[in-house]
Amino acid sequence: MTDRKTPLLRQRRADEHARVTYVELFFDLVFVFAVTQLSHAVLAHPTGMGLLHAGLLLLAVWWAWIYTAWVTNWLDPERPPVRIMLFVMMAAALVLSAAIPDAFGKRGLVFAAAYVFIQVGRTLFFVVTVWREPEHRLNFVRILSWMAFSAIFWMAGAFQQGEARLLVWALAMGLEYVGPALGFWTPGLGRSNANDWTVEGAHLAERCALFTIIALGESIIVTGATVAGLPWSAEVIAAFASALVCSIAMWWIYFSSTAEAASEAIAHSANPGAIARVAYTYSHLLPVAGIIVAAVGDEWVLHHPLGHTDFKIAAAVIGGPALFLFGSVVFKLAVFRRWSQTRIVGLGLLAATVLTTLALVAVGAWETVAKRPEGLAESPS
C-alpha cells in the first residue's frame, strides 16, 4: 500500500482494483428513481419541446452521477466522512429527482438548487479533503471554479419561464460539459492535463456498468407496471415479450465482452485519464439514453400493440435501439480505437427495418459467436 497525506483517499494496490462498495450501490438507488422520472417526463410530454426538456434533465442527472463516480474513484467510501458526504448527496439527488416532472414549471428553483448543491458541495468537500495532496488540489480547485460559475446560470435560469429557462440552463449545462474537454482551464490556475488524473479503470468501468443496469432495470419496471394494468390479450403478451427480449439483448451486447475488455484496456493504457474521460464521462451517456428511449417506446407499443403507429412511437421504437448501438460504437471507438463492425451492421439493420428487437438480438448473437480472447489494445467486432 502507498502512504497518503490524506487518510480518506483510497489505498491502491498494484495487484487488485478498488471494488465498488455497498454504500456506492446504495447511492445509485436514487438514480433508479431519477431515470424513471425521466421516462415519465417523455411519456407525459412527447413533443419537440418536451424532448428538449427531458434531454437537458438527463444531461444534468448523468453529470451529477458521473462526477460522484469520479470522486469515489479516489476517495474511500468506507471512511465515515466520505460515507456521510454520499448520504447527503443522496438526499439532494432524491430532491432533484422528485422535481424532474415540474422542473420547467413551479419546481425549477428546487431542481436548480438541488443540482447546484450536489455539484458544488461534492467538489468543495473533495477540495477540503485533499488539500494536502498537490496532485489533486489544483485540479479540483479548477473544477470548483467551473461549477461555481455555472451555478450562477442554473440559479438565474430558475427565475425564468418557458424557453428562457431552457436557454439559460442549456448554457449552464454546456459550460459544465465543455469543462473537462478544456482541462477546466481557469484564469491564473491554467488547465489540467489528462496525465494528471490517476484513474482506477476497473472501478470506473464497474460503476458505469452498474448505471447501465439501473437504466435496464428501469425499462423492465416500466414494462412490468404497464402490463400489470392492461388486459392480457395475445397482442399485449407478444408486445411484452418483445420488450423483455429487447432489454435482454441490450444487456447481452453491453456485458458480453465490452465492459470487462474496456476495464482492462483503460487499466493498461499509457493515458488512462484521457480514455476514461471520453469513454465514460461523455460517450457512455448515449447508450443509457438509448435504453430510456427504448423503454418509452415499449410502453407506447404495449398500449397500442396493433393500433396505428404514429411518428412518436416509431421514433422511440427505432430511435432507442439505434441510439444505444450508436453510443456503444462511440464507446468502443474511444476505448479501443477501432470501429465495431457488428454494431455498425446493427445500425444498418435498424435503418432498413422496424424489427428492432431482432436487430439487437442479431448483434448480440454475432458478437458472442465471433468472440475471441481479448487483447489490451483491441476489442471484438
Long-range contacts (C-beta under 8 A, 24 or more apart in sequence): 4-133, 5-132, 5-133, 6-129, 6-130, 6-132, 6-133, 7-79, 8-75, 8-76, 8-79, 8-81, 8-82, 8-129, 8-130, 9-74, 9-75, 9-76, 9-130, 9-133, 10-73, 10-74, 10-75, 10-76, 10-200, 11-76, 12-200, 17-200, 17-201, 17-202, 17-203, 17-263, 17-267, 18-73, 18-200, 18-202, 18-203, 19-203, 19-206, 20-203, 20-206, 20-207, 20-210, 21-72, 21-77, 21-78, 23-77, 23-78, 23-83, 23-86, 24-72, 24-77, 24-86, 24-207, 25-210, 26-86, 26-90, 27-68, 27-86, 27-89, 27-90, 27-93, 28-65, 28-210, 28-211, 28-214, 30-90, 30-93, 30-94, 30-97, 31-61, 31-65, 31-93, 31-97, 31-211, 31-214, 32-214, 32-217, 32-218, 32-221, 33-94, 33-97, 33-98, 34-61, 34-93, 34-96, 34-97, 34-100, 35-61, 35-214, 35-215, 35-218, 35-292, 36-218, 36-221, 36-222, 37-97, 37-98, 37-100, 37-101, 38-100, 38-292, 39-218, 39-219, 39-222, 39-292, 39-295, 39-296, 39-299, 40-101, 41-100, 41-101, 42-292, 42-293, 42-296, 43-296, 43-299, 43-300, 44-101, 46-296, 46-312, 49-163, 49-166, 52-166, 53-103, 53-104, 53-166, 55-289, 56-166, 56-169, 56-170, 56-173, 57-100, 57-103, 57-111, 58-285, 58-289, 58-292, 59-173, 59-177, 59-285, 60-96, 60-115, 60-173, 61-96, 61-97, 61-100, 62-285, 62-288, 63-119, 63-173, 63-176, 63-177, 64-93, 64-96, 64-115, 64-118, 64-119, 65-93, 65-211, 66-208, 66-280, 66-281, 66-284, 67-119, 67-122, 67-123, 68-118, 68-122, 69-204, 69-207, 69-208, 69-211, 69-280, 70-204, 70-281, 71-122, 71-123, 71-126, 72-207, 73-199, 73-200, 73-203, 73-204, 73-207, 74-126, 74-130, 74-136, 74-198, 75-126, 75-129, 81-129, 82-129, 85-122, 85-125, 88-121, 89-118, 89-121, 89-122, 92-117, 92-118, 92-121, 93-118, 104-162, 104-165, 104-166, 108-157, 108-158, 108-159, 108-165, 109-155, 109-158, 109-159, 111-158, 112-154, 112-155, 112-157, 112-158, 112-169, 113-155, 113-158, 115-154, 116-147, 116-151, 116-154, 116-155, 119-147, 119-150, 119-151, 119-176, 120-144, 120-147, 120-148, 120-151, 123-147, 135-196, 135-198, 138-189, 138-192, 139-184, 139-192, 139-196, 139-197, 141-186, 141-189, 142-183, 142-184, 142-185, 142-186, 142-189, 142-191, 142-192, 143-179, 143-184, 145-184, 145-186, 145-189, 146-175, 146-176, 146-179, 146-184, 146-186, 147-176, 149-175, 150-175, 150-176, 177-282, 180-277, 180-281, 180-282, 194-271, 194-273, 194-274, 194-277, 195-271, 195-273, 195-274, 196-273, 197-272, 197-273, 197-276, 197-277, 198-272, 198-273, 199-266, 199-272, 199-273, 199-276, 201-262, 201-263, 201-264, 201-265, 201-266, 201-267, 201-269, 201-272, 201-276, 202-263, 202-264, 202-266, 202-267, 204-266, 204-276, 204-280, 205-259, 205-260, 205-262, 205-263, 205-266, 205-280, 206-259, 206-263, 208-280, 208-284, 209-254, 209-255, 209-259, 211-284, 211-288, 212-254, 212-284, 212-287, 212-288, 212-291, 213-251, 215-288, 215-291, 215-292, 216-247, 216-250, 216-251, 216-291, 218-291, 218-292, 218-295, 219-243, 219-247, 219-291, 219-292, 219-294, 219-295, 219-298, 220-244, 220-247, 222-295, 222-296, 222-298, 222-299, 223-247, 223-295, 223-298, 223-299, 223-302, 226-298, 226-299, 226-302, 226-303, 227-302, 230-302, 230-303, 233-305, 235-305, 235-306, 236-302, 236-305, 238-305, 239-298, 239-301, 239-302, 239-305, 240-302, 242-298, 242-301, 242-357, 243-298, 243-301, 243-302, 245-357, 245-361, 246-294, 246-298, 246-321, 246-356, 246-357, 246-360, 247-291, 247-294, 249-357, 249-360, 249-361, 249-363, 249-364, 250-287, 250-290, 250-291, 250-294, 250-321, 250-324, 250-360, 252-361, 252-364, 252-368, 253-324, 253-325, 253-328, 253-343, 253-360, 253-363, 253-364, 253-367, 254-287, 254-328, 256-364, 256-367, 256-368, 256-371, 257-367, 257-371, 257-374, 257-379, 257-380, 258-328, 258-331, 258-332, 258-379, 260-374, 261-335, 261-336, 261-374, 261-379, 261-380, 262-331, 262-332, 262-335, 262-336, 262-379, 264-374, 264-376, 265-335, 265-336, 265-376, 265-377, 265-379, 266-335, 268-376, 275-334, 275-335, 278-334, 279-331, 279-334, 279-335, 282-334, 283-327, 283-330, 283-331, 283-334, 284-327, 284-331, 285-327, 286-323, 286-324, 286-326, 286-327, 286-328, 286-330, 286-331, 287-323, 287-324, 287-327, 287-328, 287-331, 288-327, 289-323, 289-327, 290-319, 290-320, 290-321, 290-322, 290-323, 290-324, 290-325, 290-326, 290-327, 291-320, 291-324, 292-320, 293-319, 293-320, 293-323, 294-320, 294-321, 294-324, 294-356, 295-320, 296-320, 314-354, 317-354, 317-356, 318-350, 318-354, 318-356, 320-356, 321-350, 321-356, 321-357, 321-359, 321-360, 322-347, 322-350, 322-351, 324-360, 325-350, 325-360, 325-363, 332-379, 335-379, 336-377, 336-378, 336-379, 337-377, 338-378, 338-379, 340-379, 340-381, 341-381, 342-366, 342-367, 342-370, 342-381
